[in-house]
């Protein structure tokens, strides 16, 4: 049984770290969207738990 809890979440755009949050609910407000060039971009949230296990989810968005 794994009782580890999320200790931080890192947020990436196109592989570049844009923010790290270490307090629940781990929300991040992305304010640099207007400067992002048009086209397809990958956004990744990478969660790290108290036992250093890592999980991530990546989505692709298109900016026009």
MIGUNU-382510 format. One record per residue (C-alpha): residue in three letters; x negated, z, y. Coordinates in nm, 4 decimals. Layout:
# residues N
SITE|ALA|X|Z|Y;
...
***
This chain:
# residues 64
SITE|UNK|0.0000|0.0000|0.0000;
SITE|UNK|-0.1414|-0.1028|0.3362;
SITE|UNK|-0.0456|0.1322|0.6203;
SITE|UNK|-0.2535|-0.0474|0.8838;
SITE|UNK|-0.0929|-0.1162|1.2183;
SITE|UNK|-0.1667|-0.3908|1.4682;
SITE|UNK|-0.4324|-0.2711|1.7120;
SITE|UNK|-0.4629|-0.5816|1.9307;
SITE|UNK|-0.3459|-0.9384|1.9726;
SITE|UNK|-0.5638|-1.2141|2.1146;
SITE|UNK|-0.4080|-1.5216|2.2740;
SITE|UNK|-0.5798|-1.8616|2.2741;
SITE|UNK|-0.5043|-2.2029|2.4252;
SITE|UNK|-0.6903|-2.4934|2.2676;
SITE|UNK|-0.9357|-2.2471|2.1111;
SITE|UNK|-1.0168|-2.0717|2.4393;
SITE|UNK|-0.9360|-1.7004|2.4658;
SITE|UNK|-0.6949|-1.6455|2.7558;
SITE|UNK|-0.6041|-1.2804|2.6997;
SITE|UNK|-0.6178|-0.9745|2.4769;
SITE|UNK|-0.3472|-0.7082|2.4580;
SITE|UNK|-0.4039|-0.3734|2.2854;
SITE|UNK|-0.0748|-0.1947|2.3510;
SITE|UNK|0.2659|-0.2573|2.1929;
SITE|UNK|0.4729|-0.4679|2.2245;
SITE|UNK|0.1641|-0.6950|2.2637;
SITE|UNK|0.3285|-0.9273|2.5182;
SITE|UNK|0.1117|-1.1594|2.7265;
SITE|UNK|0.2211|-1.3443|3.0405;
SITE|UNK|0.0460|-1.6810|3.0593;
SITE|UNK|0.0025|-1.7658|3.4272;
SITE|UNK|-0.2326|-2.0659|3.4094;
SITE|UNK|0.0217|-2.3117|3.2688;
SITE|UNK|0.0350|-2.5234|3.5895;
SITE|UNK|-0.3407|-2.5945|3.5636;
SITE|UNK|-0.3150|-2.7163|3.2036;
SITE|UNK|-0.3489|-3.0952|3.1797;
SITE|UNK|-0.0621|-3.3032|3.0428;
SITE|UNK|-0.0625|-3.3631|2.6693;
SITE|UNK|-0.0609|-3.1703|2.3435;
SITE|UNK|-0.2046|-2.8172|2.3297;
SITE|UNK|-0.2419|-2.5511|2.0601;
SITE|UNK|-0.1405|-2.1942|2.1347;
SITE|UNK|-0.2602|-1.9259|1.8929;
SITE|UNK|-0.1791|-1.5570|1.8643;
SITE|UNK|-0.4347|-1.3691|1.6523;
SITE|UNK|-0.3373|-1.0157|1.5452;
SITE|UNK|-0.5975|-0.7636|1.4296;
SITE|UNK|-0.4918|-0.4429|1.2570;
SITE|UNK|-0.6508|-0.0988|1.2386;
SITE|UNK|-0.8336|-0.1995|0.9185;
SITE|UNK|-0.9730|-0.5198|1.0804;
SITE|UNK|-0.7420|-0.7501|0.8860;
SITE|UNK|-0.6594|-1.0639|1.0832;
SITE|UNK|-0.3474|-1.2779|1.0886;
SITE|UNK|-0.2701|-1.5662|1.3180;
SITE|UNK|-0.0035|-1.8156|1.4096;
SITE|UNK|-0.0619|-2.1432|1.5907;
SITE|UNK|0.1977|-2.3638|1.7546;
SITE|UNK|0.1610|-2.6970|1.9291;
SITE|UNK|0.3253|-2.7584|2.2665;
SITE|UNK|0.3430|-3.0697|2.4798;
SITE|UNK|0.3095|-3.0475|2.8559;
SITE|UNK|0.4462|-3.3390|3.0524;
***
